[in-house]
Amino acid sequence: MRLEDTTLMPKIDTYLKKLHEMGGSDLHMLAGHPPKFRVHGALEPIDKPLSNEACEGLLFEIIDKRRKKIFDETMDTDFAYEVPNVSRFRVNYFRQQHGMGAVFRTIPTKIRTLQDLGVPETCYRFTELRSGLVLVTGPTGSGKSTTLAALINHINENHRKHLITIEDPIEYTHRNKKCVITQREVGEDAISFSRALRAAMREDPDAILVGEMRDLETISLAITAAELGIVVFATLHTNSAGKTIDRIIDVFPEDQQEQVRTMLSVSLQGVVSQLLLRTADGQGRVPANEILFGSAALANIIREGNVAKVQTYLEGGRGEGMQLMDDSIMSYLERGLISAEEAYMKALDKNRFQAAYEAAVE
């Protein structure tokens, strides 16, 4: 593939413009390897291999002295980068075996609705909360930030509130509509997630978005804020509601876990777990979601430490809009939107998809 060259913009912009034109989600740059685009979930090489000198030349052109200093000291750094009239990108620079590397993740300029995304609109129920913890979970690249942006934008369009986002880096930029929105970037506007979250609780917020709950202190503060009457939206790298609850509790020392169960039982109002599935025609991806809503019954399950009952709780809550991840995957499979192989690979209970998978590979 030949890329248009120009001296009127940073050279990396040429790759990013082409990524945007192809509808790709990520650009991978690794010294010693050809640049690759991720398009509909698959990585595709798009140019000849880059030397480390060439890779550094492309990447160092777009960072300032402060970021360069951080990169030199820590060997990695995160930031946001924008190509005017194209898109914003979440960027990670790092060192690797053959030299420098980077990944650029596309952040769409337009904030899409849950309907546009294919996420169940029952999740808008979380935007009506007055307090509590709502977690959007899933692996890297599963669209967590995009789903959260849809929820924040819905609040912005329908309520008069003060929203604070704490991100590393800021991904979607929100302009004030009915709400007042304060966006803080860790490293630029705040020292850390925990420091920014502690300060946010003194800034008269109605809702706080925590880009990622990375450590015990941030998780503890998020639960505390939810108990104090603030809605806290946050992300975790888990793939089901039950594992999300376990992950939060397991972060704490054993002698604190009983107290944390009690606090979480009061504050947890919902979990949206998300995976992206490649469509059967290979031309796109669709989100599969597990959705859990809080209730007195869920509070009892958490307090008792009987997380194994969460699946039964979800099954019993289908009429209220809850759903299991595998139900969502099965729905796509039955409609022919995804392949049996994709369903089997992404399913949590693979036995449920075994027969369809075996029939497809025969």
C-alpha positions in Angstrom: 0.0 0.0 0.0 1.4 3.4 -0.9 0.9 6.2 1.5 0.5 9.8 0.4 3.5 11.9 1.6 3.4 15.6 2.5 5.8 18.0 4.3 3.0 20.2 5.5 2.1 17.9 8.5 3.8 15.5 10.8 4.7 12.4 8.9 2.8 10.1 11.3 -0.4 12.0 10.2 -0.2 10.3 6.8 -0.6 6.9 8.4 -3.4 8.1 10.7 -5.4 9.7 7.9 -5.2 6.4 6.0 -6.2 4.5 9.1 -9.3 6.7 9.4 -10.1 6.3 5.7 -10.0 2.5 6.0 -12.2 2.5 9.1 -9.4 1.0 11.2 -9.2 1.2 15.0 -5.5 1.0 15.7 -2.1 1.8 14.2 0.8 -0.3 15.4 4.4 1.1 14.9 7.3 -1.2 15.9 10.9 -0.7 15.0 12.1 -3.7 13.0 8.5 -4.5 11.7 6.2 -3.0 9.1 3.5 -0.6 10.4 0.1 -2.4 10.8 -3.5 -1.3 10.9 -6.2 -3.1 12.9 -9.3 -3.2 10.7 -12.4 -5.0 12.0 -10.3 -6.7 14.6 -7.5 -8.1 12.2 -4.0 -6.7 11.9 -2.8 -5.9 8.4 0.7 -4.7 7.4 0.6 -1.5 5.3 4.2 -0.6 4.5 7.7 -1.9 4.6 9.6 -2.5 7.9 10.8 0.5 9.8 14.3 0.9 11.2 14.5 2.1 14.8 15.9 5.4 13.5 12.9 5.9 11.2 10.4 4.9 13.9 11.9 7.4 16.4 11.8 10.0 13.7 8.1 9.5 13.1 7.2 9.3 16.8 9.4 11.9 18.4 8.1 14.5 15.9 4.8 14.8 17.8 5.6 14.9 21.5 6.7 17.8 23.6 9.8 18.0 25.9 7.8 17.0 29.0 6.5 13.8 27.4 9.9 13.1 25.9 11.5 13.4 29.4 8.8 11.0 30.9 9.5 8.5 28.1 13.2 8.7 28.5 12.9 8.1 32.3 10.2 5.4 32.3 10.4 3.9 28.8 6.7 4.4 28.2 4.2 7.2 28.1 0.5 7.8 27.3 -1.1 10.8 25.8 -3.8 11.9 23.4 -3.1 13.2 19.8 -5.4 14.9 17.3 -5.2 15.1 13.6 -7.4 18.1 12.6 -10.5 17.2 10.7 -9.7 13.5 11.0 -9.8 12.1 14.6 -8.3 12.0 18.1 -6.1 9.2 19.1 -5.1 7.6 22.4 -1.4 6.9 22.2 1.1 4.7 24.0 4.8 4.9 23.4 7.1 2.2 24.7 10.5 0.5 24.3 10.6 -3.1 22.9 13.2 -5.7 21.7 14.1 -3.9 18.5 13.8 -0.3 19.7 10.8 2.0 19.9 7.2 1.2 19.5 3.8 2.8 19.7 0.1 2.1 19.3 -2.4 4.7 18.2 -6.1 4.0 19.1 -8.8 5.9 17.2 -11.2 7.9 19.3 -14.1 8.8 17.1 -14.9 12.6 17.0 -18.6 12.0 17.3 -20.0 10.5 20.5 -22.4 7.8 19.5 -25.6 6.7 21.3 -26.0 3.3 22.8 -28.4 2.5 20.0 -25.7 3.4 17.4 -23.2 1.2 19.2 -25.5 -1.8 19.5 -25.4 -1.7 23.3 -28.8 -2.4 25.0 -30.5 0.9 25.8 -31.6 -0.5 29.2 -28.1 0.8 30.2 -29.5 4.3 30.1 -31.1 3.4 33.5 -27.6 4.1 35.0 -27.9 7.8 33.9 -30.9 8.3 36.2 -29.0 7.2 39.4 -28.3 9.8 42.2 -25.5 7.8 43.8 -23.7 4.5 43.4 -20.9 2.7 41.5 -21.4 1.7 37.9 -18.6 -0.4 36.3 -18.0 -0.8 32.5 -15.6 -3.8 32.1 -13.9 -5.8 29.4 -10.5 -6.4 27.8 -8.4 -3.7 26.2 -10.0 -2.6 22.9 -13.5 -3.8 23.8 -15.1 -0.3 23.6 -15.4 0.5 27.3 -14.6 4.2 26.8 -17.0 4.5 23.9 -19.9 3.0 26.0 -19.0 5.3 28.9 -18.9 8.3 26.6 -22.4 7.5 25.4 -23.7 7.4 29.0 -22.0 10.7 29.9 -23.3 12.3 26.8 -26.8 11.2 27.6 -26.6 12.8 31.0 -25.2 15.9 29.4 -28.1 16.1 27.1 -30.9 15.4 29.6 -29.9 16.6 33.1 -28.4 19.7 34.7 -25.5 18.3 36.7 -21.8 18.7 37.3 -19.8 15.9 35.8 -16.1 15.4 36.4 -14.0 13.0 34.3 -10.5 11.8 35.4 -8.7 10.1 32.5 -5.3 9.1 31.3 -5.4 10.5 28.7 -8.6 12.4 28.0 -10.3 10.5 25.1 -13.7 11.8 24.2 -14.0 15.6 24.7 -17.4 16.7 26.0 -18.7 20.2 25.4 -21.2 21.6 28.0 -24.8 21.0 27.0 -27.2 21.0 29.9 -24.4 19.9 32.2 -21.2 21.5 33.4 -18.4 19.0 32.6 -14.9 19.2 34.0 -12.3 17.0 32.3 -8.9 16.3 34.0 -6.0 14.4 32.5 -3.7 12.5 34.8 -0.2 13.8 34.2 -1.4 17.1 32.7 -4.0 18.3 35.2 -3.5 15.9 38.1 -0.7 13.8 39.6 -2.7 10.5 39.8 -6.2 9.0 39.6 -6.4 8.7 43.4 -5.3 12.3 44.0 -7.7 13.6 41.4 -10.6 11.5 42.7 -10.0 12.7 46.3 -10.1 16.3 45.1 -13.2 15.6 42.9 -15.2 14.7 46.0 -14.7 18.3 47.2 -15.7 19.9 43.9 -19.5 19.5 44.2 -19.9 16.7 41.6 -23.1 14.9 40.8 -21.1 12.2 38.8 -17.5 11.3 38.4 -16.0 9.2 35.6 -12.8 7.4 36.6 -11.0 6.3 33.4 -9.5 3.2 35.1 -9.5 1.9 38.7 -5.8 0.8 38.7 -5.0 0.4 42.4 -6.3 -0.2 45.9 -6.5 3.5 46.8 -8.4 4.5 43.7 -10.9 1.6 44.1 -11.4 2.5 47.8 -12.0 6.1 47.0 -14.4 5.3 44.2 -16.5 3.1 46.6 -16.4 5.8 49.3 -17.5 8.5 46.8 -20.4 6.3 45.7 -21.5 5.9 49.3 -21.3 9.7 49.8 -24.1 10.2 47.2 -22.1 10.6 44.0 -22.6 8.5 40.9 -19.2 7.0 40.0 -18.6 5.5 36.6 -15.4 3.5 36.2 -13.7 0.7 34.2 -12.0 -2.6 35.0 -10.4 -5.3 32.9 -12.8 -8.1 33.7 -15.1 -10.0 31.4 -18.2 -10.8 33.6 -20.1 -9.3 36.5 -19.1 -12.0 38.9 -15.4 -11.7 38.2 -15.7 -7.9 38.5 -17.1 -8.2 42.1 -14.3 -10.8 42.9 -11.6 -8.5 41.5 -12.6 -5.5 43.6 -12.7 -7.5 46.8 -9.5 -9.4 46.1 -7.6 -6.1 45.7 -7.9 -5.5 49.4 -6.0 -7.2 52.2 -7.8 -10.2 53.7 -8.6 -8.5 57.0 -10.4 -5.7 55.1 -12.4 -7.8 52.7 -15.5 -8.3 54.9 -15.8 -4.6 55.3 -15.3 -4.0 51.6 -18.1 -6.6 50.8 -20.5 -4.6 53.0 -19.5 -1.3 51.4 -19.7 -2.7 47.9 -23.1 -4.3 48.6 -24.5 -0.8 49.3 -22.7 1.1 46.5 -22.7 -1.2 43.5 -25.5 -0.3 41.2 -24.5 -2.0 38.0 -22.0 -3.7 35.8 -21.8 -3.6 32.0 -19.3 -6.2 30.7 -18.4 -5.9 27.0 -16.6 -7.8 24.3 -16.3 -7.0 20.6 -17.2 -9.8 18.2 -16.1 -9.9 14.5 -19.0 -10.1 12.2 -19.5 -13.1 10.0 -18.7 -11.1 6.8 -15.5 -9.8 8.4 -16.5 -6.2 7.7 -17.2 -5.0 11.2 -17.6 -5.8 14.9 -20.6 -5.9 17.2 -20.6 -5.6 21.0 -21.7 -8.4 23.3 -22.8 -7.3 26.7 -23.4 -8.8 30.1 -25.7 -6.4 32.1 -26.3 -6.5 35.8 -28.5 -4.1 37.8 -28.2 -3.6 41.6 -30.9 -4.6 44.0 -31.4 -5.8 47.6 -30.9 -9.4 46.4 -27.6 -8.5 44.8 -26.5 -6.7 47.9 -27.2 -9.9 49.9 -25.1 -12.0 47.5 -22.2 -9.6 47.8 -22.4 -9.3 51.6 -22.5 -13.1 52.0 -19.5 -13.5 49.6 -21.5 -15.9 47.5 -20.5 -14.5 44.1 -21.3 -17.9 42.4 -25.0 -16.9 42.7 -24.5 -13.9 40.4 -25.2 -16.0 37.3 -28.5 -17.3 38.7 -29.3 -13.7 39.7 -28.7 -12.6 36.1 -30.8 -15.4 34.7 -33.6 -14.4 37.0 -33.4 -10.8 36.0 -33.8 -11.2 32.2 -37.3 -9.7 32.4 -35.8 -6.5 34.0 -33.3 -6.0 31.3 -30.4 -8.0 32.7 -28.5 -10.5 30.5 -25.6 -12.9 30.5 -22.7 -12.5 28.2 -23.3 -15.8 26.5 -27.0 -14.9 25.9 -25.8 -11.9 24.0 -23.3 -14.0 22.0 -26.0 -16.6 21.3 -28.4 -14.0 20.0 -25.8 -12.8 17.4 -25.1 -16.4 16.4 -28.7 -17.3 15.9 -29.2 -14.2 13.7 -26.2 -15.1 11.6 -24.3 -12.0 12.5 -21.2 -13.8 13.8 -19.6 -17.2 13.0 -19.9 -20.2 15.2 -16.1 -20.1 15.6 -16.2 -16.5 16.8 -19.0 -17.3 19.2 -17.1 -20.3 20.6 -13.9 -18.4 21.0 -15.5 -15.5 22.9 -18.0 -17.5 25.0 -17.6 -18.0 28.7 -19.4 -21.3 28.7 -17.9 -23.0 25.7 -20.0 -26.2 26.1 -23.1 -24.1 25.1 -21.5 -23.4 21.7 -19.6 -26.7 21.2 -22.1 -28.3 18.8 -22.4 -25.3 16.6 -18.7 -24.9 16.4 -18.0 -28.5 15.6 -20.6 -28.5 12.9 -19.1 -25.4 11.3 -15.5 -26.7 11.2 -16.4 -30.1 9.8 
